[in-house]
Each structure stands twice: as structure tokens, then as C-alpha cells.
Amino acid sequence: MRPYLLLLLLLPLIFHTRFLLIHVPSVLSSAQDFDFFHFVQQWPGSFCSPKRCCLTQKGKPKQDFGIHGLWPSYNNGSYPSDCDSNNPFRSTEVADLTKELETEWPSLNCPSSNFWAYEWNKHGTCSVSVFDQRAYFQAALRLKKQANLLKVLADKEYRIEGIRPDAKTVYGLNRFRDAIKAATGYEPGIDCTTDKSRNSQLYQIYLCADGSGSKFIQCPKLPGGKCGFQIKFPPF
């Protein structure tokens, strides 16, 4: 067979092979590399109690749980982070959500920083197989509406007596756990800080969402919280 005829016959095979080599990595890179999400809400009364908070020009946020983050996680409790430095946070992507984010996802960190940028760059970039930037923040806002923790704790439907922020009252840790489980159907993870008198106080509540970030599931792995059997729920 003449050489040029052989080349003509091989060209389709060469092209097809090159196509596979070029495209397989992109398919692999878009695959979901996590098992579920930790959805974390923090209580500002405890976050600000042991240290000074840096409030934005918007002033003090309302007395309510604020979103800490939506974190892609593995079933063994570990998690990926800082997955794509080429996909940084862009405020224009969430411009229409800004007002709601300021209310539901406020930053109290000192020194003051862009909390949303930090969370997207560290955690959100690891969820791009499911969400773009806007969808990521929108999913967190939607989950917060599904788990209105302040209402759940205060509602006597879930306990004989409601649980409300109070400077003096000490509550049993299981009262928080039982109320949230009764309302959501799933056991939460609860984390605490300590006040100046070394009393445990409610700090963060973890719930888990499925890999699509759309509905709550039982956590494959609950974080170990530093809580005593009796904890405070300080006002903000």
C-alpha cells in the first residue's frame, strides 16, 4: 500500500485518539469530588462574646443565626479546600443577592474582611461540579430558610418549653439537639465556645445536605463539638 493512502486511512484514528486525550481530563475535572455538604450556622451572641466583633457599615445584624458556610465534605469527615485559584469570588456574580446575604450571611470577623470571598475561595470552588458562584450562595440561603433555627428553638411545638436567647438561663445540651432533630428530622452537630466565666455557650450548628445541596440528610460524620452538658444561649 502506498504511504499516502495509509496515512489517509490512519488520519481518522489519530484525530479520534487526540480528541479523547484532550477531553478526558476535562471530564474528570468536572466530576463531583465530595460526598455531601456541611451547612453551618453560627450564633453571633457567642461569636462576639469572647472577642470583639467588627461590624460593617450596615451596623449590627439582627439577632438571628447567620450562615457560616456551605462546605463540600467527605464521608470520613475531611474536606477539600481552595480547589481553584483561577475562579476567584466576584461580587458581580451575587449582586442581586447582596441585600439578602448581608442579612443572612453577615461577617463579624476581626479584622473586617470579605467573608463571602473567603468562603467561596476556600469551599465554594470545590463545589463547581454542582454550583457556579451565584448558585452556591443561593443554595446556602435556601437551606437557611429550610432550617430557621431561631424559630425552631423557640417553638413550643418541638419542646414543652421554648428555648430563647437569655443572659442567665442554662439549658441542657440535649434540648437543642432534640428540638432541631424534631423539626428537621436529622440530628445536628453542635459546637460551643466558652464565655469569660468558662461556661459553655452555643456557637455553631451543623446540618448536612446531600451532594446537590438541595435537601437535608443525616450527617455521615458529625463534627466533635466542645460543649458541656449544660450550655448558655447568650443574647446578641
Helices and strands as residue ranges (DSSP letters): H 3-29, E 36-42, H 44-47, E 66-73, G 91-97, H 98-104, H 115-122, G 124-127, H 133-146, H 149-154, E 166-172, H 173-184, E 189-194, E 200-209, E 216-217, E 230-233
